[in-house]
């Protein structure tokens, strides 16, 4: 598909911070259009008119839609003026939200660039969670599994790592443990009592396709390979399900779920557990 065609869109994301908020919002919106192919061009840390003027050239070269999160009024007005003159659709993503909050609370917004990234307790909690998750990826760091907020268990290639990384960015310490055929679970995992364990599963066919692609990427020989043999994979999944059932762990089928959807389901499980614990106390 050619760029700038009817089904192709460029999203210019102009932010006075990292641009992550705009990426998430614009991705969620664009995902609602199944026939649309799009690209995101992000311009982070734009806080002065001089910095903004460097962005104009890029937008002119490949027009599309401009989303922004700019709290400095002068910078925001300059961008809006440019978009009007160039006949480019423009949306200040935060403006309406902030206005509603001002109206409801009676407080005036501080209009501080990157205000959501202040080094507060939540920030340090997120950094701690990311460090913990990286140290407990793929079965590492078994000695302090009880320190995790959640332990993700599943056979190879069930999106355990990306799901844990996503959770860590929400401030949740997530460890992941791979189920290896004919090995079972470790003594450390077997003895887990208080930490929530969640199991991930998918269909055998999906798993084989993912594993085959991974094997090709790694340059591995796909002939006579139990790792991608459909019958062996089916047996592997049956064994895993048996373990999950015996342990009473909640199971999430990720076959038609994105990483974000899987993580949301896990966060819901954790939330329900917190509510039950609160009721007991």
C-alpha positions in Angstrom: 0.0 0.0 0.0 1.4 3.4 -1.0 1.9 6.1 1.6 -0.6 9.0 1.5 -3.2 6.7 -0.1 -6.8 6.6 1.0 -6.1 3.9 3.5 -2.9 5.3 4.8 -2.6 7.9 7.6 0.3 9.7 9.3 -0.3 10.7 12.9 2.0 13.5 14.0 2.3 13.4 17.8 3.6 16.6 19.3 4.3 16.4 23.1 6.0 18.5 25.7 7.0 15.3 27.5 7.8 11.7 26.3 4.8 11.4 24.0 3.8 8.0 25.5 0.3 9.3 26.3 -0.3 10.4 22.7 1.1 7.1 21.4 -1.4 5.1 23.6 -4.4 7.3 22.8 -3.8 7.6 19.0 -3.0 3.8 18.8 -6.3 3.0 20.5 -8.2 5.3 18.2 -6.6 4.1 15.0 -7.1 0.5 16.0 -10.9 1.1 15.5 -10.4 1.3 11.8 -9.5 -2.2 10.5 -8.8 -1.1 6.9 -6.5 1.8 8.0 -2.7 1.5 7.8 -1.0 4.2 9.8 2.3 5.4 11.2 3.1 7.5 14.2 5.7 10.2 14.1 6.5 11.4 17.6 8.0 14.8 18.5 8.8 14.6 22.2 10.0 17.4 24.6 8.6 20.3 22.5 8.4 23.1 25.0 9.4 26.3 23.0 8.3 27.9 19.8 11.8 27.4 18.4 11.6 23.6 19.0 8.1 23.6 17.5 9.3 25.3 14.3 11.6 22.3 13.6 8.6 20.1 13.7 6.7 22.1 11.0 9.0 21.0 8.2 8.3 17.3 8.9 4.6 17.8 9.1 4.6 19.7 5.8 6.5 16.9 4.1 3.9 14.2 5.1 0.6 15.7 6.0 -1.8 13.8 8.1 -3.4 14.5 11.5 -1.8 16.3 14.4 -2.4 15.3 18.0 -0.7 17.3 20.7 -0.2 17.5 24.5 1.2 20.9 24.9 0.4 22.9 28.1 2.4 26.1 27.2 -0.3 28.3 25.7 2.1 30.2 23.3 3.5 26.9 21.9 0.0 25.3 21.6 -1.4 28.4 19.8 1.5 28.5 17.4 0.9 24.8 16.5 -2.8 25.4 16.0 -2.2 28.5 13.8 0.2 26.4 11.7 -2.3 23.6 11.2 -5.1 26.0 10.3 -2.9 27.7 7.7 -1.8 24.3 6.2 -5.4 22.9 6.4 -4.3 20.1 8.7 -6.6 18.4 11.2 -5.5 19.3 14.7 -6.5 18.0 18.1 -5.1 19.1 21.5 -5.8 15.8 23.4 -5.5 17.1 26.9 -7.3 20.4 26.6 -10.9 19.2 26.9 -10.0 16.8 29.7 -8.2 19.4 31.7 -11.1 21.9 31.2 -13.6 19.3 32.5 -11.5 18.7 35.6 -11.1 22.4 36.2 -14.8 22.9 35.9 -15.7 20.0 38.2 -13.1 20.7 40.9 -13.0 24.4 40.9 -9.2 24.3 40.8 -7.0 25.8 38.1 -4.6 23.5 36.2 -0.9 24.2 36.9 -0.1 23.8 33.2 3.2 22.1 33.9 4.9 20.2 31.0 5.3 16.5 31.7 3.3 16.9 34.9 2.4 13.2 34.9 6.1 12.3 35.2 6.8 13.9 38.5 9.2 11.8 40.6 6.6 10.8 43.2 6.0 7.5 45.0 4.2 6.0 42.0 7.2 6.7 39.8 9.6 4.9 42.2 7.1 2.1 42.6 7.1 1.6 38.8 10.9 1.6 38.6 11.1 -0.9 41.4 8.5 -3.1 39.7 10.4 -2.9 36.3 13.7 -3.9 38.0 12.1 -6.8 39.8 10.4 -8.0 36.7 13.6 -8.0 34.7 15.3 -9.9 37.4 12.6 -12.5 37.5 12.1 -13.1 33.8 11.9 -16.6 32.4 12.3 -18.4 35.7 15.1 -16.3 37.1 15.3 -15.2 40.7 13.3 -18.1 42.2 14.5 -17.5 45.8 12.3 -14.4 46.4 9.2 -15.2 44.3 7.0 -14.4 47.3 8.0 -10.7 46.8 6.1 -10.6 43.5 2.6 -9.2 43.2 1.8 -11.8 40.6 3.6 -14.8 39.0 2.8 -15.6 35.4 3.1 -19.2 34.4 2.8 -20.8 31.0 4.5 -22.9 28.3 7.0 -21.3 26.0 5.8 -18.4 23.7 2.6 -17.5 25.5 3.6 -13.8 25.8 4.6 -14.1 29.5 7.5 -11.7 29.2 5.7 -8.8 27.3 2.7 -9.2 29.7 5.0 -8.9 32.7 6.8 -5.9 31.3 3.4 -4.2 30.7 2.3 -5.0 34.3 5.6 -3.6 35.6 5.0 -0.3 33.8 1.8 -0.2 35.9 3.8 -0.6 39.1 3.1 -4.3 39.5 6.0 -6.6 40.3 5.5 -9.6 37.9 7.6 -12.7 37.7 7.2 -15.2 35.0 7.9 -18.9 35.1 8.1 -21.1 32.0 6.6 -24.6 32.0 9.2 -26.9 30.4 7.9 -30.3 29.0 8.7 -33.3 31.3 10.1 -30.9 34.0 7.0 -29.6 35.8 7.2 -26.8 38.4 10.0 -25.9 40.7 9.9 -26.5 44.5 10.0 -22.7 45.0 6.8 -22.2 42.9 5.2 -25.3 44.4 5.6 -23.7 47.9 4.1 -20.3 46.9 1.2 -19.5 49.3 0.3 -15.9 49.4 1.4 -14.6 45.9 -1.2 -14.7 43.2 -0.3 -17.1 40.3 -1.9 -16.7 36.9 -1.6 -19.2 34.1 -1.5 -18.3 30.4 -2.6 -20.7 27.7 -3.3 -20.6 23.9 -4.3 -23.0 21.2 -1.8 -25.6 19.9 -2.1 -24.3 16.3 -1.4 -20.7 17.4 1.6 -21.8 19.5 3.1 -23.8 16.7 2.8 -20.8 14.3 4.5 -18.5 16.8 7.2 -21.0 17.6 7.9 -21.7 14.0 8.4 -18.0 13.2 10.7 -17.7 16.3 12.7 -20.7 15.2 13.2 -19.2 11.7 14.3 -15.9 13.3 16.9 -17.8 15.3 18.0 -19.8 12.4 17.1 -23.1 14.0 16.4 -26.4 12.1 12.6 -26.9 12.0 12.8 -30.6 11.0 12.2 -33.3 13.5 11.6 -30.7 16.2 9.2 -31.5 19.2 9.1 -27.7 19.9 6.9 -27.1 16.8 5.4 -30.6 16.3 1.6 -30.1 16.6 1.0 -33.4 18.4 3.8 -32.8 20.9 2.5 -29.2 21.5 -1.0 -30.5 22.1 0.4 -32.9 24.7 2.4 -30.0 26.3 -0.7 -27.9 26.6 -2.8 -30.8 28.1 -0.1 -31.3 30.7 0.0 -27.6 31.5 -3.7 -27.4 31.9 -3.6 -30.4 34.2 -1.0 -28.6 36.4 -3.1 -25.4 36.4 -6.2 -27.3 37.4 -4.4 -29.2 40.2 -3.0 -25.9 41.6 -6.3 -24.0 41.2 -4.6 -21.2 39.3 -6.8 -18.9 37.2 -6.2 -19.5 33.5 -6.3 -16.8 30.8 -6.6 -17.9 27.1 -4.5 -15.4 25.2 -5.4 -16.8 21.7 -7.4 -13.7 20.7 -6.1 -11.2 23.3 -3.5 -8.5 23.0 -0.9 -8.1 25.6 -2.8 -5.1 27.0 -6.0 -7.1 27.3 -4.2 -10.0 29.0 -2.6 -7.6 31.5 -6.0 -6.0 32.2 -7.5 -9.4 32.9 -4.6 -10.1 35.3 -5.0 -6.7 37.0 -8.7 -7.5 37.5 -7.8 -10.8 39.2 -5.4 -8.9 41.5 -8.1 -6.3 42.3 -10.6 -9.0 43.2 -8.1 -10.7 45.4 -7.4 -7.4 47.2 -11.2 -6.9 47.8 -11.5 -10.4 49.2 -8.6 -9.8 51.6 -10.0 -6.5 52.7 -13.3 -8.1 53.5 -11.6 -10.7 55.6 -9.8 -8.0 57.6 
